């Protein structure tokens, strides 16, 4: 029994380190955990009764059912099933790790400080020299395939840091906070900067004493304004002609996505079917801007063929109003369960979830494996395995 407990402790520890290193290692850990979970299914059945688990399962059941009506049913069902198991197993692993939560969070903080700090040092020394190991096109986006400094991955770690800072400020957590802000700035991602700002405001308003609220809100606003300024200067230095190019591409994609939704408002085009249909949709549209980009087959063309860079719009075209409503219900359930936690954990989880869902307005972060692995694991870790 002791050996089994020790092994089950190693799985989440390996997992939190691999979240910042390799998606392959994450997948292996989830696979091993999934087998062990099934072997001991009688002992673990209560985990399956948790409200978030049930709502997540319902969402993907609806996605699979609607995909039967897609023009590419096998592809879309496969995509829905794959994403379900990624999120489902990550969530269950986090819940199952509740008994080791204190030690797992400690490992998460050290992993973030060591690996996040190392990537920043490498980047400062030679921004392009370590590409694509540390960065891609001069921006911190990758580390051994795990996107070490990608904002969607590091925000869940920031939630753990915030939980510690709300209790007492230690040097390791203070270092982690500085590394997080610098990573956010050098990534130049406006979506997660905005999400972090609004999440920080919610946290302060919810937990600070009345006379501290104004000072705290002002401090957060000043820090994030500074971070945003660094990101803008950094982006201008990299390519002054393309500061707002990605925003322009997104606006055109969102407009096209809305037109697709109007044609398929109830059941959509099938889960993740956009990459298969993007070329024909663009060719049949009147959007000359996107038509001119596709033949170039560059990073912009790949972005257009990938998705619409908006989680909510993607839900609308993936499964119409039906899937969209079920996704909103999933969001509502996760936030509601977070509110039921004790204060310190509540604010840490809410910070992560609010940032993630706000950023979803500007990118399709729900489909990024490295992002959902982090988000759903830490959600499970905070919620635990109790039936709710």
BELFENBEL-V674046 format. One record per pair of residues at least 12 apart in sequence whose C-alpha atoms are under 10 Angstrom apart, sorted by sequence separation. I is the first residue (numbers start at 1). J is the second residue. D is the distance in whole Angstrom. If there is no record, write none. Layout:
# BELFENBEL-V674046
I_J_D / I_J_D
This chain:
# BELFENBEL-V674046
14_26_8 / 15_27_9 / 64_76_8 / 65_77_8 / 67_79_10 / 122_134_8 / 123_135_8 / 126_138_10 / 127_139_8 / 128_140_10 / 131_143_9 / 132_144_9 / 133_145_8 / 134_146_10 / 135_147_9 / 161_173_6 / 162_174_10 / 165_177_9 / 181_193_9 / 184_196_9 / 201_213_9 / 204_216_7 / 205_217_8 / 279_291_9 / 282_294_9 / 312_324_7 / 315_327_7 / 337_349_10 / 338_350_6 / 15_28_9 / 63_76_9 / 64_77_5 / 67_80_8 / 122_135_10 / 127_140_9 / 130_143_10 / 132_145_9 / 133_146_10 / 134_147_8 / 135_148_9 / 160_173_9 / 161_174_8 / 204_217_7 / 311_324_10 / 315_328_10 / 337_350_10 / 338_351_10 / 12_26_10 / 15_29_7 / 63_77_8 / 64_78_9 / 119_133_9 / 120_134_9 / 133_147_9 / 134_148_8 / 135_149_9 / 161_175_10 / 162_176_10 / 203_217_10 / 290_304_8 / 335_349_9 / 336_350_10 / 11_26_10 / 14_29_8 / 15_30_8 / 64_79_9 / 65_80_10 / 119_134_6 / 123_138_9 / 133_148_10 / 134_149_8 / 135_150_10 / 158_173_9 / 161_176_7 / 162_177_8 / 181_196_10 / 201_216_8 / 202_217_9 / 279_294_8 / 312_327_8 / 334_349_9 / 335_350_7 / 338_353_9 / 356_371_9 / 61_77_10 / 63_79_10 / 64_80_6 / 118_134_10 / 119_135_9 / 123_139_9 / 160_176_10 / 161_177_7 / 200_216_9 / 201_217_6 / 204_220_9 / 278_294_10 / 279_295_10 / 311_327_10 / 312_328_9 / 334_350_9 / 356_372_10 / 11_28_10 / 12_29_8 / 60_77_10 / 63_80_7 / 64_81_7 / 123_140_8 / 200_217_8 / 201_218_10 / 257_274_10 / 11_29_6 / 12_30_9 / 62_80_10 / 63_81_9 / 158_176_8 / 159_177_10 / 335_353_7 / 10_29_10 / 11_30_9 / 61_80_9 / 157_176_9 / 158_177_7 / 161_180_9 / 201_220_7 / 334_353_8 / 335_354_8 / 356_375_8 / 60_80_7 / 61_81_9 / 64_84_10 / 120_140_8 / 157_177_10 / 197_217_9 / 200_220_7 / 201_221_9 / 11_32_9 / 12_33_9 / 59_80_10 / 60_81_7 / 63_84_10 / 119_140_8 / 158_179_10 / 200_221_9 / 260_281_8 / 11_33_7 / 158_180_7 / 198_220_10 / 259_281_10 / 279_301_10 / 282_304_9 / 331_353_9 / 352_374_10 / 353_375_8 / 60_83_9 / 61_84_9 / 119_142_9 / 157_180_9 / 158_181_9 / 197_220_7 / 198_221_9 / 282_305_10 / 331_354_10 / 352_375_7 / 353_376_10 / 60_84_6 / 119_143_8 / 196_220_10 / 197_221_7 / 200_224_10 / 257_281_10 / 8_33_8 / 59_84_9 / 60_85_10 / 154_179_10 / 155_180_8 / 256_281_8 / 279_304_9 / 353_378_10 / 154_180_7 / 197_223_9 / 256_282_8 / 259_285_9 / 278_304_7 / 279_305_7 / 331_357_8 / 349_375_9 / 352_378_9 / 353_379_8 / 57_84_8 / 116_143_10 / 197_224_7 / 275_302_9 / 278_305_5 / 352_379_9 / 8_36_9 / 56_84_8 / 57_85_10 / 60_88_10 / 115_143_9 / 196_224_8 / 197_225_9 / 275_303_10 / 277_305_8 / 278_306_8 / 119_148_8 / 120_149_9 / 151_180_9 / 154_183_9 / 155_184_9 / 253_282_9 / 256_285_8 / 275_304_8 / 276_305_8 / 278_307_8 / 349_378_8 / 350_379_9 / 57_87_10 / 119_149_8 / 149_179_10 / 151_181_10 / 154_184_9 / 194_224_9 / 256_286_9 / 274_304_9 / 275_305_5 / 276_306_9 / 278_308_10 / 348_378_10 / 349_379_7 / 56_87_8 / 57_88_8 / 149_180_9 / 193_224_7 / 194_225_10 / 256_287_8 / 274_305_7 / 275_306_5 / 348_379_10 / 349_380_10 / 4_36_10 / 56_88_7 / 116_148_7 / 117_149_10 / 151_183_8 / 152_184_10 / 193_225_9 / 255_287_9 / 274_306_7 / 275_307_7 / 349_381_10 / 115_148_8 / 116_149_7 / 149_182_10 / 150_183_8 / 151_184_6 / 273_306_10 / 274_307_6 / 275_308_10 / 349_382_7 / 53_87_10 / 54_88_10 / 115_149_9 / 149_183_6 / 150_184_8 / 151_185_10 / 193_227_8 / 194_228_9 / 253_287_9 / 256_290_10 / 272_306_9 / 273_307_9 / 274_308_8 / 348_382_9 / 349_383_9 / 53_88_7 / 56_91_10 / 148_183_10 / 149_184_8 / 193_228_7 / 252_287_8 / 272_307_8 / 52_88_10 / 53_89_10 / 112_148_9 / 151_187_7 / 252_288_10 / 346_382_8 / 112_149_10 / 149_186_9 / 150_187_7 / 151_188_10 / 155_192_8 / 252_289_8 / 253_290_8 / 345_382_7 / 346_383_9 / 53_91_8 / 116_154_9 / 149_187_8 / 151_189_8 / 158_196_10 / 162_200_10 / 190_228_7 / 193_231_10 / 252_290_7 / 345_383_9 / 52_91_9 / 53_92_8 / 150_189_9 / 152_191_10 / 185_224_9 / 188_227_9 / 189_228_9 / 48_88_10 / 151_191_9 / 152_192_8 / 155_195_10 / 184_224_10 / 188_228_7 / 249_289_8 / 274_314_9 / 151_192_7 / 155_196_8 / 162_203_10 / 166_207_9 / 185_226_9 / 186_227_8 / 188_229_9 / 190_231_8 / 248_289_9 / 249_290_8 / 273_314_10 / 338_379_8 / 341_382_8 / 50_92_10 / 112_154_8 / 141_183_10 / 150_192_10 / 151_193_9 / 166_208_10 / 181_223_9 / 185_227_5 / 186_228_9 / 188_230_8 / 189_231_8 / 190_232_9 / 272_314_8 / 337_379_10 / 341_383_7 / 140_183_8 / 181_224_8 / 184_227_7 / 185_228_6 / 187_230_10 / 188_231_4 / 189_232_9 / 271_314_9 / 272_315_9 / 274_317_8 / 340_383_9 / 47_91_10 / 48_92_8 / 113_157_10 / 139_183_10 / 140_184_9 / 183_227_9 / 184_228_9 / 185_229_8 / 186_230_7 / 187_231_7 / 188_232_7 / 249_293_10 / 271_315_8 / 273_317_9 / 274_318_8 / 338_382_8 / 47_92_7 / 50_95_10 / 112_157_7 / 140_185_10 / 141_186_10 / 151_196_10 / 181_226_10 / 182_227_7 / 185_230_6 / 186_231_6 / 187_232_10 / 188_233_9 / 270_315_10 / 271_316_10 / 272_317_9 / 273_318_7 / 312_357_9 / 334_379_8 / 337_382_10 / 338_383_7 / 47_93_10 / 111_157_9 / 112_158_9 / 140_186_7 / 141_187_7 / 181_227_7 / 184_230_10 / 185_231_5 / 186_232_9 / 188_234_7 / 189_235_10 / 268_314_9 / 271_317_8 / 272_318_6 / 311_357_9 / 314_360_10 / 337_383_7 / 139_186_7 / 140_187_6 / 181_228_10 / 184_231_8 / 185_232_8 / 186_233_9 / 187_234_9 / 188_235_7 / 268_315_8 / 269_316_9 / 270_317_7 / 271_318_4 / 272_319_9 / 311_358_10 / 313_360_9 / 44_92_10 / 47_95_7 / 108_156_10 / 109_157_7 / 138_186_9 / 139_187_6 / 140_188_9 / 182_230_9 / 183_231_10 / 185_233_10 / 186_234_7 / 187_235_9 / 268_316_7 / 269_317_6 / 270_318_5 / 271_319_6 / 311_359_9 / 312_360_7 / 313_361_8 / 340_388_10 / 47_96_8 / 108_157_7 / 109_158_9 / 112_161_9 / 138_187_9 / 139_188_8 / 182_231_9 / 185_234_8 / 186_235_8 / 267_316_8 / 268_317_5 / 269_318_6 / 270_319_6 / 271_320_10 / 310_359_9 / 311_360_5 / 312_361_7 / 313_362_10 / 314_363_10 / 315_364_10 / 334_383_9 / 108_158_10 / 185_235_10 / 253_303_10 / 257_307_10 / 266_316_9 / 267_317_8 / 268_318_5 / 269_319_7 / 270_320_9 / 309_359_10 / 310_360_6 / 311_361_6 / 312_362_9 / 313_363_10 / 314_364_7 / 34_85_9 / 109_160_7 / 249_300_8 / 253_304_7 / 257_308_7 / 265_316_7 / 266_317_9 / 267_318_8 / 268_319_4 / 269_320_8 / 309_360_8 / 310_361_5 / 311_362_8 / 312_363_9 / 313_364_9 / 315_366_10 / 337_388_8 / 37_89_9 / 44_96_9 / 105_157_9 / 108_160_8 / 109_161_7 / 135_187_10 / 249_301_10 / 252_304_10 / 256_308_9 / 261_313_8 / 264_316_9 / 265_317_8 / 267_319_5 / 268_320_4 / 271_323_9 / 309_361_8 / 310_362_5 / 311_363_6 / 312_364_8 / 314_366_10 / 108_161_9 / 250_303_9 / 255_308_10 / 257_310_10 / 261_314_9 / 264_317_7 / 265_318_10 / 266_319_7 / 267_320_4 / 268_321_8 / 309_362_6 / 310_363_4 / 311_364_4 / 314_367_10 / 31_85_9 / 34_88_10 / 106_160_9 / 246_300_8 / 249_303_9 / 250_304_9 / 253_307_9 / 254_308_6 / 261_315_10 / 262_316_10 / 263_317_9 / 264_318_9 / 265_319_8 / 266_320_4 / 267_321_7 / 268_322_9 / 308_362_9 / 309_363_4 / 310_364_5 / 311_365_6 / 312_366_9 / 30_85_9 / 31_86_10 / 34_89_7 / 37_92_9 / 105_160_7 / 106_161_9 / 109_164_9 / 245_300_9 / 249_304_8 / 253_308_6 / 254_309_8 / 258_313_7 / 261_316_6 / 262_317_9 / 264_319_9 / 265_320_5 / 266_321_5 / 267_322_7 / 268_323_8 / 308_363_7 / 309_364_5 / 310_365_8 / 311_366_6 / 30_86_8 / 33_89_8 / 34_90_9 / 37_93_9 / 105_161_9 / 252_308_9 / 253_309_8 / 254_310_8 / 257_313_7 / 258_314_10 / 260_316_9 / 261_317_5 / 264_320_7 / 265_321_6 / 266_322_6 / 267_323_7 / 268_324_10 / 307_363_9 / 308_364_7 / 309_365_8 / 310_366_9 / 311_367_8 / 30_87_10 / 33_90_9 / 246_303_9 / 250_307_10 / 251_308_9 / 253_310_9 / 257_314_8 / 260_317_7 / 261_318_9 / 263_320_10 / 264_321_9 / 265_322_9 / 266_323_9 / 267_324_10 / 307_364_7 / 30_88_10 / 31_89_8 / 34_92_9 / 105_163_10 / 106_164_10 / 114_172_10 / 117_175_9 / 250_308_7 / 251_309_10 / 255_313_10 / 258_316_8 / 259_317_10 / 261_319_9 / 262_320_9 / 266_324_10 / 306_364_10 / 27_86_8 / 30_89_6 / 31_90_10 / 33_92_9 / 34_93_8 / 37_96_9 / 105_164_9 / 113_172_7 / 117_176_8 / 120_179_8 / 249_308_9 / 250_309_7 / 254_313_7 / 257_316_9 / 258_317_8 / 261_320_7 / 26_86_10 / 29_89_10 / 30_90_7 / 33_93_7 / 112_172_10 / 113_173_8 / 116_176_8 / 119_179_10 / 249_309_10 / 250_310_8 / 253_313_10 / 254_314_9 / 257_317_7 / 260_320_10 / 261_321_9 / 307_367_9 / 29_90_9 / 30_91_10 / 112_173_10 / 113_174_10 / 114_175_10 / 117_178_9 / 118_179_10 / 27_89_10 / 30_92_9 / 110_172_8 / 113_175_7 / 114_176_9 / 117_179_6 / 120_182_8 / 27_90_9 / 30_93_7 / 33_96_10 / 109_172_8 / 110_173_9 / 112_175_10 / 113_176_5 / 116_179_7 / 117_180_9 / 120_183_7 / 123_186_10 / 26_90_9 / 29_93_9 / 109_173_7 / 112_176_7 / 113_177_9 / 116_180_8 / 119_183_9 / 111_176_10 / 112_177_10 / 113_178_9 / 114_179_10 / 117_182_10 / 109_175_10 / 110_176_8 / 113_179_7 / 116_182_10 / 117_183_9 / 120_186_9 / 106_173_10 / 109_176_7 / 112_179_9 / 113_180_9 / 116_183_8 / 109_177_10 / 112_180_9 / 15_90_9 / 12_90_10 / 15_93_9 / 16_94_10 / 15_94_10 / 12_93_7 / 11_93_8 / 12_94_7 / 12_96_9 / 13_97_9 / 8_93_9 / 12_97_7 / 11_97_9 / 12_98_10 / 9_96_10 / 10_97_10 / 13_100_9 / 17_104_10 / 8_96_9 / 9_97_7 / 12_100_9 / 16_104_8 / 20_108_10 / 8_97_8 / 12_101_9 / 15_104_9 / 16_105_9 / 19_108_9 / 9_99_9 / 10_100_10 / 13_103_8 / 14_104_9 / 17_107_8 / 21_111_10 / 9_100_7 / 12_103_10 / 13_104_6 / 16_107_7 / 17_108_7 / 20_111_8 / 8_100_9 / 9_101_10 / 12_104_7 / 13_105_9 / 16_108_6 / 17_109_10 / 19_111_9 / 20_112_7 / 11_104_10 / 12_105_10 / 13_106_9 / 14_107_9 / 15_108_9 / 16_109_9 / 17_110_9 / 18_111_9 / 19_112_9 / 9_103_9 / 10_104_9 / 13_107_7 / 14_108_10 / 16_110_10 / 17_111_6 / 21_115_8 / 5_100_10 / 9_104_8 / 12_107_9 / 13_108_8 / 16_111_7 / 17_112_8 / 20_115_7 / 139_234_9 / 272_367_9 / 12_108_10 / 16_112_9 / 20_116_8 / 138_234_10 / 139_235_9 / 138_235_9 / 13_111_10 / 17_115_9 / 139_238_9 / 138_238_7 / 137_238_9 / 138_239_10 / 254_362_10 / 251_362_10 / 250_362_8 / 250_363_9 / 247_362_9 / 22_142_10 / 24_144_10 / 26_146_9 / 21_142_9 / 22_143_8 / 23_144_8 / 24_145_8 / 25_146_9 / 20_142_9 / 21_143_6 / 22_144_6 / 23_145_6 / 24_146_8 / 20_143_8 / 21_144_6 / 22_145_5 / 23_146_5 / 20_144_9 / 21_145_7 / 22_146_4 / 23_147_9 / 20_145_9 / 21_146_5 / 22_147_8 / 18_144_10 / 20_146_6 / 21_147_7 / 22_148_9 / 19_146_7 / 20_147_7 / 21_148_6 / 18_146_8 / 19_147_9 / 20_148_5 / 21_149_10 / 19_148_8 / 20_149_8 / 18_148_9 / 20_150_9 / 20_153_8 / 19_153_7 / 20_154_8 / 19_154_9 / 207_343_8 / 20_157_10 / 206_343_9 / 207_344_9 / 19_157_10 / 207_347_8 / 16_157_9 / 206_347_8 / 203_346_9 / 204_347_9 / 203_347_6 / 202_347_9 / 203_348_8 / 200_347_9 / 203_350_8 / 199_347_9 / 202_350_9 / 203_351_7 / 199_348_10 / 202_351_8 / 200_350_10 / 201_351_9 / 199_350_7 / 200_351_7 / 199_351_5 / 200_352_10 / 202_354_9 / 198_351_9 / 199_352_8 / 197_351_10 / 199_353_9 / 200_354_9 / 196_351_8 / 199_354_6 / 200_355_9 / 195_351_9 / 196_352_8 / 198_354_8 / 199_355_6 / 195_352_9 / 198_355_7 / 199_356_9 / 195_353_9 / 196_354_8 / 197_355_8 / 195_354_7 / 196_355_5 / 199_358_9 / 195_355_4 / 196_356_9 / 198_358_9 / 194_355_8 / 195_356_7 / 193_355_9 / 195_357_8 / 196_358_9 / 192_355_7 / 195_358_5 / 196_359_9 / 191_355_9 / 192_356_8 / 194_358_8 / 195_359_6 / 191_356_9 / 192_357_10 / 193_358_10 / 194_359_8 / 195_360_9 / 192_358_8 / 193_359_8 / 195_361_10 / 191_358_7 / 192_359_5 / 191_359_5 / 192_360_9 / 190_359_9 / 191_360_8 / 189_359_9 / 191_361_8 / 192_362_9 / 191_362_6 / 192_363_10 / 190_362_9 / 191_363_8 / 189_362_10 / 166_343_10 / 167_344_8 / 166_344_7 / 165_344_9 / 166_345_10 / 163_343_9 / 164_344_8 / 163_344_6 / 164_345_9 / 166_347_9 / 162_344_9 / 163_345_6 / 166_348_9 / 162_345_9 / 163_346_9 / 165_348_10 / 160_344_10 / 163_347_7 / 164_348_9 / 160_345_9 / 162_347_8 / 163_348_5 / 159_345_9 / 162_348_6 / 163_349_9 / 159_346_10 / 160_347_10 / 161_348_8 / 162_349_9 / 159_347_8 / 160_348_6 / 163_351_10 / 159_348_5 / 160_349_8 / 162_351_8 / 80_270_9 / 81_271_10 / 158_348_8 / 159_349_6 / 162_352_10 / 79_270_10 / 80_271_6 / 157_348_10 / 158_349_10 / 159_350_8 / 160_351_10 / 79_271_7 / 80_272_8 / 156_348_9 / 159_351_6 / 160_352_9 / 76_269_9 / 77_270_8 / 78_271_9 / 79_272_7 / 156_349_8 / 158_351_8 / 159_352_6 / 76_270_6 / 77_271_7 / 78_272_10 / 79_273_9 / 158_352_8 / 159_353_9 / 75_270_9 / 76_271_5 / 77_272_9 / 156_351_8 / 157_352_8 / 73_269_10 / 74_270_10 / 75_271_9 / 76_272_6 / 77_273_10 / 155_351_8 / 156_352_5 / 159_355_10 / 70_267_9 / 72_269_9 / 73_270_7 / 75_272_8 / 76_273_6 / 155_352_6 / 156_353_8 / 69_267_8 / 70_268_8 / 71_269_7 / 72_270_7 / 73_271_9 / 75_273_8 / 76_274_10 / 154_352_10 / 155_353_9 / 68_267_10 / 69_268_9 / 70_269_6 / 71_270_8 / 72_271_9 / 156_355_9 / 66_266_9 / 67_267_8 / 69_269_8 / 70_270_5 / 73_273_9 / 76_276_10 / 152_352_9 / 155_355_8 / 156_356_9 / 66_267_6 / 67_268_8 / 69_270_7 / 70_271_8 / 72_273_7 / 75_276_9 / 155_356_8 / 65_267_10 / 66_268_8 / 67_269_8 / 68_270_8 / 71_273_9 / 66_269_9 / 67_270_5 / 68_271_10 / 70_273_8 / 152_355_9 / 153_356_10 / 63_267_9 / 66_270_7 / 67_271_6 / 72_276_9 / 151_355_10 / 152_356_7 / 62_267_10 / 63_268_10 / 65_270_9 / 66_271_8 / 67_272_9 / 71_276_10 / 72_277_10 / 151_356_9 / 64_270_8 / 65_271_10 / 67_273_9 / 71_277_10 / 63_270_8 / 64_271_8 / 152_359_8 / 63_271_6 / 151_359_10 / 152_360_10 / 63_272_10 / 60_271_10 / 153_365_10 / 152_365_7 / 152_366_10 / 153_368_10 / 156_371_9 / 152_368_9 / 153_369_10 / 155_371_9 / 156_372_10 / 153_370_6 / 154_371_9 / 156_373_10 / 157_374_8 / 152_370_8 / 153_371_5 / 156_374_6 / 157_375_9 / 160_378_9 / 152_371_5 / 153_372_8 / 155_374_9 / 156_375_6 / 159_378_9 / 150_370_9 / 151_371_8 / 152_372_8 / 153_373_8 / 154_374_8 / 155_375_8 / 156_376_9 / 150_371_8 / 152_373_10 / 153_374_6 / 154_375_9 / 156_377_9 / 157_378_8 / 148_370_9 / 152_374_8 / 153_375_8 / 156_378_7 / 160_382_10 / 146_369_9 / 147_370_7 / 152_375_8 / 156_379_9 / 146_370_6 / 147_371_9 / 145_370_9 / 146_371_9 / 76_318_9 / 70_318_9 / 70_319_9 / 69_319_10 / 67_318_8 / 63_315_9 / 66_318_9 / 67_319_7 / 66_319_6 / 65_319_9 / 66_320_9 / 63_318_8 / 64_319_9 / 63_319_6 / 66_322_9 / 62_319_8 / 63_320_10 / 66_323_8 / 63_322_9 / 64_323_10 / 62_322_8 / 63_323_6 / 62_323_7 / 63_324_10 / 61_323_10 / 59_322_10 / 60_323_9 / 63_326_9 / 59_323_7 / 62_326_8 / 63_327_10 / 59_324_9 / 62_327_10 / 59_325_9 / 60_326_9 / 59_326_6 / 60_327_9 / 58_326_8 / 59_327_6 / 58_327_9 / 59_328_10 / 56_326_9 / 59_329_9 / 55_326_8 / 56_327_9 / 58_329_10 / 59_330_7 / 55_327_9 / 58_330_9 / 56_329_9 / 57_330_10 / 105_378_9 / 55_329_8 / 56_330_6 / 55_330_6 / 56_331_9 / 54_330_9 / 55_331_9 / 105_381_9 / 53_330_9 / 55_332_10 / 56_333_9 / 101_378_10 / 104_381_9 / 52_330_7 / 55_333_7 / 56_334_9 / 51_330_9 / 52_331_9 / 54_333_10 / 55_334_9 / 87_366_10 / 102_381_10 / 52_332_10 / 53_333_10 / 87_367_10 / 94_374_10 / 97_377_9 / 101_381_7 / 52_333_6 / 53_334_10 / 91_372_9 / 94_375_10 / 95_376_10 / 96_377_10 / 97_378_10 / 100_381_9 / 101_382_8 / 51_333_7 / 52_334_6 / 87_369_9 / 90_372_8 / 91_373_8 / 94_376_8 / 95_377_8 / 98_380_8 / 99_381_9 / 51_334_8 / 52_335_10 / 83_366_9 / 86_369_7 / 90_373_6 / 91_374_9 / 93_376_9 / 94_377_5 / 95_378_9 / 97_380_8 / 98_381_5 / 101_384_9 / 52_336_10 / 83_367_7 / 86_370_10 / 87_371_10 / 88_372_10 / 89_373_9 / 90_374_8 / 91_375_8 / 92_376_9 / 93_377_7 / 94_378_6 / 95_379_8 / 96_380_8 / 97_381_6 / 98_382_7 / 52_337_8 / 83_368_9 / 87_372_6 / 88_373_9 / 90_375_9 / 91_376_5 / 92_377_7 / 93_378_9 / 94_379_7 / 95_380_4 / 96_381_8 / 97_382_9 / 98_383_8 / 99_384_8 / 51_337_8 / 83_369_8 / 86_372_8 / 87_373_6 / 90_376_6 / 91_377_5 / 94_380_4 / 95_381_5 / 98_384_5 / 99_385_9 / 50_337_10 / 86_373_7 / 87_374_9 / 89_376_9 / 90_377_5 / 91_378_8 / 92_379_10 / 93_380_7 / 94_381_4 / 95_382_7 / 97_384_8 / 98_385_7 / 79_367_10 / 87_375_9 / 88_376_8 / 89_377_8 / 90_378_8 / 91_379_7 / 92_380_6 / 93_381_8 / 94_382_8 / 95_383_7 / 96_384_7 / 97_385_9 / 98_386_10 / 83_372_9 / 87_376_6 / 88_377_9 / 90_379_9 / 91_380_5 / 92_381_9 / 94_383_8 / 95_384_4 / 96_385_6 / 86_376_9 / 87_377_8 / 90_380_8 / 91_381_8 / 94_384_7 / 95_385_5 / 96_386_10 / 89_380_10 / 90_381_10 / 93_384_10 / 94_385_9 / 95_386_8 / 88_380_10 / 91_383_9 / 92_384_9 / 93_385_10 / 91_384_9 / 92_385_8 / 91_385_10 / 52_379_9 / 53_380_9 / 52_380_9 / 50_380_10 / 52_383_9 / 53_385_10 / 47_380_10 / 50_383_9 / 50_384_9 / 53_387_10 / 50_385_7 / 51_386_9 / 52_387_10 / 53_388_10 / 49_385_9 / 50_386_6 / 51_387_7 / 52_388_8 / 47_384_8 / 48_385_8 / 49_386_8 / 50_387_4 / 51_388_6 / 47_385_5 / 48_386_9 / 49_387_5 / 50_388_5 / 46_385_7 / 47_386_7 / 48_387_8 / 49_388_7 / 45_385_10 / 46_386_7 / 47_387_7 / 44_385_9 / 46_387_6 / 47_388_10 / 27_369_10 / 45_387_10 / 46_388_10 / 26_369_10 / 30_373_10 / 26_370_9 / 23_369_8 / 27_373_9 / 23_370_6 / 26_373_8 / 22_370_9 / 26_374_10 / 21_370_10 / 20_370_9 / 23_373_9 / 19_370_7 / 18_370_10 / 19_371_9 / 19_373_7 / 20_374_9 / 19_374_7 / 18_374_10 / 16_373_10 / 15_373_9 / 16_374_8 / 19_377_10 / 15_374_9 / 16_377_9 / 15_377_9 / 16_378_9 / 12_377_9 / 12_381_10
